Amino acid sequence: MLIETEILQESYAELFEIVDEETLCQIYEIYRGRQISFPMRLYDRQRVAQRIKSEYDGHNLAALTKKYDYSQRWIRKILQD
C-alpha cells in the first residue's frame, strides 16, 4: 500500500514520522477504530516488583530506582513486603 502522507490523519502522520510505511500499515490494520491509551510508565508494576526483589543486593537501591523509574520509597516498600 502506497501511503499518501500529505492526507494522513494527524495521529497516523505523527506515527509515520517514527515508523516506516510497512509498520504504519500494520498498526492501522490491527488498531484502527480503537481508542488507545498508553500508561505513564513503560514497565508493568507487578513485574518490576518481582524483578527488583531478585536484583536487589542490599546496596543497589539507587541504581534500581534509576533503572526502573520508581521512587526509593516504593522500592523499599516492595522489599519490605
One Martini backbone bead per residue (centre of mass of N, CA, C, O) as a GRO file, in nm:
protein
   81
    1MET     BB    1   0.094   0.038   0.026
    2LEU     BB    2   0.056   0.368  -0.066
    3ILE     BB    3   0.138   0.650   0.109
    4GLU     BB    4  -0.036   0.962   0.157
    5THR     BB    5   0.094   1.190   0.365
    6GLU     BB    6  -0.077   1.464   0.309
    7ILE     BB    7  -0.368   1.292   0.412
    8LEU     BB    8  -0.322   1.226   0.693
    9GLN     BB    9  -0.388   1.168   0.985
   10GLU     BB   10  -0.240   1.294   1.255
   11SER     BB   11  -0.166   1.029   1.407
   12TYR     BB   12  -0.040   0.893   1.154
   13ALA     BB   13   0.169   1.110   1.092
   14GLU     BB   14   0.324   1.079   1.357
   15LEU     BB   15   0.397   0.781   1.319
   16PHE     BB   16   0.545   0.817   1.040
   17GLU     BB   17   0.794   0.966   1.176
   18ILE     BB   18   0.883   0.672   1.343
   19VAL     BB   19   0.782   0.486   1.109
   20ASP     BB   20   0.730   0.282   0.872
   21GLU     BB   21   0.510   0.197   0.633
   22GLU     BB   22   0.458  -0.098   0.716
   23THR     BB   23   0.404  -0.043   1.018
   24LEU     BB   24   0.168   0.148   0.980
   25CYS     BB   25  -0.015  -0.061   0.840
   26GLN     BB   26  -0.024  -0.254   1.080
   27ILE     BB   27  -0.143  -0.063   1.284
   28TYR     BB   28  -0.398  -0.002   1.127
   29GLU     BB   29  -0.511  -0.296   1.109
   30ILE     BB   30  -0.516  -0.352   1.423
   31TYR     BB   31  -0.622  -0.041   1.552
   32ARG     BB   32  -0.854   0.050   1.407
   33GLY     BB   33  -1.103   0.226   1.598
   34ARG     BB   34  -0.929   0.262   1.848
   35GLN     BB   35  -0.868   0.330   2.179
   36ILE     BB   36  -0.553   0.455   2.299
   37SER     BB   37  -0.369   0.402   2.606
   38PHE     BB   38  -0.079   0.514   2.761
   39PRO     BB   39   0.111   0.459   3.000
   40MET     BB   40   0.335   0.629   3.201
   41ARG     BB   41   0.457   0.351   3.219
   42LEU     BB   42   0.648   0.105   3.074
   43TYR     BB   43   0.629  -0.076   3.325
   44ASP     BB   44   0.516  -0.329   3.512
   45ARG     BB   45   0.467  -0.327   3.843
   46GLN     BB   46   0.479  -0.634   3.922
   47ARG     BB   47   0.731  -0.705   3.754
   48VAL     BB   48   0.918  -0.506   3.889
   49ALA     BB   49   0.897  -0.617   4.172
   50GLN     BB   50   1.021  -0.892   4.107
   51ARG     BB   51   1.288  -0.787   3.993
   52ILE     BB   52   1.384  -0.633   4.241
   53LYS     BB   53   1.399  -0.875   4.434
   54SER     BB   54   1.624  -1.020   4.251
   55GLU     BB   55   1.835  -0.758   4.229
   56TYR     BB   56   1.870  -0.713   4.516
   57ASP     BB   57   2.186  -0.655   4.730
   58GLY     BB   58   2.171  -0.403   4.956
   59HIS     BB   59   2.318  -0.153   4.749
   60ASN     BB   60   2.100  -0.084   4.479
   61LEU     BB   61   1.867   0.129   4.507
   62ALA     BB   62   1.945   0.365   4.318
   63ALA     BB   63   1.972   0.196   4.058
   64LEU     BB   64   1.678   0.090   4.055
   65THR     BB   65   1.542   0.362   4.045
   66LYS     BB   66   1.663   0.444   3.771
   67LYS     BB   67   1.598   0.196   3.592
   68TYR     BB   68   1.259   0.195   3.671
   69ASP     BB   69   1.126   0.469   3.768
   70TYR     BB   70   1.121   0.456   4.087
   71SER     BB   71   1.090   0.502   4.404
   72GLN     BB   72   1.246   0.439   4.696
   73ARG     BB   73   0.991   0.399   4.861
   74TRP     BB   74   0.862   0.180   4.684
   75ILE     BB   75   1.097  -0.020   4.691
   76ARG     BB   76   1.104  -0.061   4.996
   77LYS     BB   77   0.819  -0.175   5.016
   78ILE     BB   78   0.870  -0.422   4.839
   79LEU     BB   79   1.105  -0.537   5.021
   80GLN     BB   80   0.923  -0.568   5.286
   81ASP     BB   81   0.695  -0.773   5.169
   0.00000   0.00000   0.00000
